[in-house]
């Protein structure tokens, strides 16, 4: 499994005797089986789940003395569309059409994502996610926006508009590239593709699993490569990611 290792060393202790730790090692491990195994073997002092959190609930039941912290994080899974050529600025033939992008926004079943990947324990997120509490849209307001609504009647309204927009955009063939880690991304890929086929009649080219370095490299190339991607993002935690484009007067969003 992917394991990004980092080591943090504290500066010399000041007059107050702090910090209490000299340092720690962090491992970014993206599959629950490995995380659980290492935690049970006491090779990890702190563990955070990836995907379905059931193992966390189980081990807490078995060992009630464990500290269990439940927090909203900035990470999310999302789609990204290549809307313009990076060199010429010209709109890309497929995703340059805002009608098509909105059709997918409305058609994507976010509750299905939450249920499949996090066993119903996740939250929906807009580009300014709920972890950024000072700036994020209140969650109840987010759930009232088309595309995020979950009641049967509202969902059908959103799908009807999505079908109309997809047809107006010319019903093009779609091609999605899914990341290869965490495993839940590629595990969910067939359901995502089938959901678009069933909800709006989309013609979706078979998904191709690619590693993040390849995705990043090809995102910088022309409109014919890496047209749309689906994967995990560790969150927009920098001001230039979300404050400036979403809250600065006169900016595009």
Secondary structure, DSSP 8 states (H G I E B T S, - for coil): --EEEEEEE-----TT---S-SEEEEEEE--HHHHHHHHHTTS-SS----S--HHHHHHHHH-TTS-------S-EEEEEE--B-TTT--B-TTTT-HHHHHHHHHHS-HHHHHHHHHTT------SS-TTSTTTS--HHHHTTSTTT--SHHHHHHHHHHHHHHHHHTT---EEEEEES-SHHHHHHHHHHHHHHHHHH---EEEEEEE-HHHHHHHHTS-TTSS-EEEEEE----SHHHHHHHHHSTTS--
